[in-house]
Amino acid sequence: METDRLILAPIRANDIDFMADFLSDPMLTRYLPKAAPYTGPEIEEYVAARLDHWETHGFGIFLLRIKSTGGVVGYAGLEHAGATAFVDIRYGIVNAHWGNGFALEAARAVVGYGFTVLGLPTLYGAAVPENSASLAVLRKIGMAPDPAFDCYGDVVSPFSITLDQFRDKPLLHTKGV
């Protein structure tokens, strides 16, 4: 899948080095569920779970590469929230590329993919209230607060967008989806 500036490719086992760098950085993990850097075994478990999600469900997390350089800037994708039917958007950008709009660009592509390719009726998102950048991305991709999405408890702000809401917002649609 592509956007104007990014190539989104499903995560693979050999992407563990990038994920290890990402998940061992305290700035990049402070808003993740653990709220701290991951250990080596936790990183292996994290990547294995991402690969298993692809294998089980046929969708999951994509690594984001800049078209012009091939450099990996982060990840974005859709996964089931735990063992529920809720499909949750996930994204993260390395701090060297914060503020360049890559999270928004990738999130728009992932939402489009979820609705147009996967045929999902509703997509969900959540962020801790302190993560203002992530909350802004959720709002910019058309998500609205949704207290019915309560998989993570009251430590996060839950959001959702339906297929009909997506269709009503053509500015959300992006090239390559």
C-alpha positions as CSV (number, residue, x, y, z in Angstrom):
1,M,0.0,0.0,0.0
2,E,1.3,3.5,-0.7
3,T,0.5,7.1,0.2
4,D,2.1,10.2,-1.4
5,R,5.2,9.8,0.7
6,L,5.1,6.4,2.3
7,I,5.2,2.7,1.4
8,L,3.3,0.6,3.9
9,A,4.4,-3.1,4.0
10,P,3.2,-5.8,6.4
11,I,5.6,-6.3,9.3
12,R,7.9,-9.3,8.9
13,A,10.1,-11.3,11.2
14,N,13.2,-9.6,10.0
15,D,11.8,-6.2,11.0
16,I,12.6,-7.1,14.6
17,D,15.7,-4.8,14.6
18,F,13.5,-1.7,13.9
19,M,11.0,-2.8,16.5
20,A,13.7,-3.4,19.0
21,D,15.0,0.1,18.5
22,F,11.5,1.6,18.7
23,L,10.3,-0.4,21.7
24,S,13.5,0.1,23.7
25,D,13.2,3.9,23.5
26,P,11.6,5.5,26.6
27,M,10.3,8.5,24.6
28,L,8.5,6.2,22.1
29,T,7.1,3.7,24.7
30,R,5.8,6.1,27.3
31,Y,2.3,6.1,25.9
32,L,2.2,2.4,25.0
33,P,0.5,0.0,27.4
34,K,3.6,-0.9,29.3
35,A,4.6,2.8,29.6
36,A,8.3,1.9,29.6
37,P,10.9,0.4,27.3
38,Y,10.5,-3.2,26.5
39,T,13.0,-5.9,27.3
40,G,14.5,-8.3,24.7
41,P,12.0,-11.1,25.4
42,E,9.1,-8.6,25.4
43,I,10.2,-7.3,22.0
44,E,10.3,-10.8,20.6
45,E,6.9,-11.5,22.0
46,Y,5.5,-8.2,20.7
47,V,6.8,-8.9,17.1
48,A,5.6,-12.5,17.3
49,A,2.1,-11.3,18.3
50,R,2.1,-8.9,15.3
51,L,3.1,-11.7,12.9
52,D,0.5,-14.0,14.5
53,H,-2.2,-11.3,14.0
54,W,-1.4,-11.2,10.3
55,E,-1.5,-15.0,10.0
56,T,-4.7,-15.3,11.9
57,H,-6.7,-12.4,10.6
58,G,-5.1,-11.4,7.3
59,F,-4.4,-7.9,8.4
60,G,-2.2,-6.1,11.0
61,I,0.7,-3.7,11.4
62,F,2.6,-2.2,8.5
63,L,6.1,-0.8,8.6
64,L,6.3,2.7,7.1
65,R,9.1,3.5,4.7
66,I,9.7,6.9,3.1
67,K,9.4,6.4,-0.7
68,S,12.3,8.7,-1.5
69,T,14.9,7.2,0.9
70,G,13.5,3.8,1.9
71,G,14.1,4.6,5.6
72,V,11.7,3.2,8.1
73,V,9.9,6.0,10.1
74,G,7.4,4.0,12.1
75,Y,4.5,1.6,11.9
76,A,0.7,1.8,11.5
77,G,-2.0,-0.7,11.2
78,L,-5.2,-2.4,12.5
79,E,-5.4,-5.1,15.0
80,H,-8.1,-6.6,17.2
81,A,-8.1,-5.1,20.7
82,G,-7.2,-8.2,22.7
83,A,-9.6,-11.0,22.2
84,T,-12.5,-8.7,21.2
85,A,-14.2,-8.0,17.9
86,F,-13.1,-4.3,18.1
87,V,-10.5,-3.5,15.5
88,D,-8.2,-0.8,16.8
89,I,-5.8,1.5,14.8
90,R,-2.2,1.6,16.0
91,Y,0.6,3.9,14.9
92,G,4.0,5.1,16.1
93,I,6.6,7.3,14.5
94,V,10.3,7.6,15.5
95,N,11.0,10.9,17.2
96,A,13.4,12.0,14.4
97,H,10.3,12.3,12.2
98,W,7.8,13.7,14.6
99,G,5.9,16.8,13.2
100,N,6.2,15.7,9.5
101,G,2.6,14.4,9.2
102,F,3.7,10.8,8.7
103,A,1.3,9.5,11.5
104,L,-1.6,11.2,10.0
105,E,-0.8,10.2,6.4
106,A,-0.4,6.5,7.5
107,A,-3.5,6.6,9.7
108,R,-5.6,7.9,6.8
109,A,-4.3,5.1,4.6
110,V,-4.9,2.5,7.3
111,V,-8.5,3.7,7.9
112,G,-9.2,3.6,4.1
113,Y,-7.7,0.1,3.9
114,G,-9.9,-1.0,6.8
115,F,-13.1,0.2,5.2
116,T,-12.4,-0.3,1.5
117,V,-10.2,-3.4,1.4
118,L,-11.2,-5.3,4.6
119,G,-14.9,-4.1,4.6
120,L,-15.0,-3.4,8.3
121,P,-18.1,-1.5,9.5
122,T,-16.4,0.4,12.3
123,L,-12.8,1.2,13.3
124,Y,-11.7,2.2,16.8
125,G,-8.8,4.1,18.3
126,A,-7.5,5.0,21.8
127,A,-4.9,7.1,23.3
128,V,-3.9,8.1,26.8
129,P,-5.1,11.7,27.5
130,E,-1.5,13.0,27.9
131,N,-0.7,11.9,24.3
132,S,-2.1,15.0,22.6
133,A,-0.4,14.3,19.3
134,S,-2.1,10.9,19.0
135,L,-5.4,12.3,20.0
136,A,-5.1,14.9,17.3
137,V,-4.4,12.2,14.7
138,L,-7.5,10.3,15.8
139,R,-9.7,13.4,15.4
140,K,-8.1,14.3,12.1
141,I,-8.9,10.9,10.6
142,G,-12.6,11.5,11.5
143,M,-12.8,9.6,14.7
144,A,-15.1,10.8,17.5
145,P,-15.2,9.9,21.2
146,D,-16.9,6.5,21.8
147,P,-17.4,5.3,25.3
148,A,-18.7,2.0,24.0
149,F,-15.1,1.1,23.0
150,D,-14.0,0.2,26.6
151,C,-11.4,-2.5,26.0
152,Y,-8.6,-0.7,27.8
153,G,-10.4,0.8,30.8
154,D,-10.5,4.4,31.8
155,V,-6.8,5.0,31.3
156,V,-7.4,5.9,27.6
157,S,-9.7,8.1,25.6
158,P,-11.7,5.8,23.2
159,F,-12.7,6.8,19.7
160,S,-14.4,5.3,16.7
161,I,-15.5,6.0,13.1
162,T,-18.0,4.1,11.0
163,L,-17.9,3.3,7.3
164,D,-20.8,5.8,6.7
165,Q,-18.9,8.5,8.6
166,F,-15.8,7.7,6.5
167,R,-17.8,7.9,3.2
168,D,-19.2,11.3,4.3
169,K,-15.6,12.7,4.6
170,P,-13.9,12.4,1.2
171,L,-10.9,14.3,2.5
172,L,-10.0,11.3,4.6
173,H,-9.5,9.2,1.5
174,T,-6.0,8.8,0.3
175,K,-4.1,7.6,-2.7
176,G,-3.3,3.9,-3.0
177,V,-6.2,2.8,-0.8
